[in-house]
Amino acid sequence: MKTLASLATAARKRVAYRRTLAELDGLSDKVKADLDIDAARARQLAHDAIYG
């Protein structure tokens, strides 16, 4: 059961990561430029937000 619970947790985190990344990707180019967010930075921000 512990393995099943950890798989479920990992799946929820992956969904949250993808959702956060999609939100960052959905920002306008001007906002991304103002915040200095490129594709690599967006992935890092999403990862840090979800996985710590």
N, C-alpha and C positions, 0 to 999 in steps of 0.2 A: 504494500500500500504506500510506503514511503516513496518508492520510485514513481508510482503513478501520480502522487501529489506533487513531486518535484517536476515531473514532465508537464503537468497542468500549469504550475507556476511559471515554468520556462515559456510555455506557449502564450500565456497571458502577457508576460513581459515582452515577448517578440511582437505581439499585436500592438501593444502600447508603443513600442519603439517605432514600428512602421507608421502608426498613426501620427506620432510626433514628427517623424521625418517628413511625412506628407504635408503636415501643417507648415513646417519650415520651407519646404519646396514650393508651397503655395503662396508664399510671400512675394510681393512684387519685386522686380529687379532693383528698383530704386531703394526699397527698404533693405533688401539684402546687401546692396552696396553700402548703404549708410551704416549698417551693422557689421560690415565686413564679414559676411557669411557666404562662403562658396560651398560647393558640394561636399568637400572633405570636412569643412568646419561644421556643416549641418549634420553630417553623420556623427561627428564627435559630440556635438551638443545633445543630439537625441540619445546617444549612448549614455552620456553622463547623466542625463535627466532620468533615465529609466533604470539603468544598472548601477548608478552611483559612481 
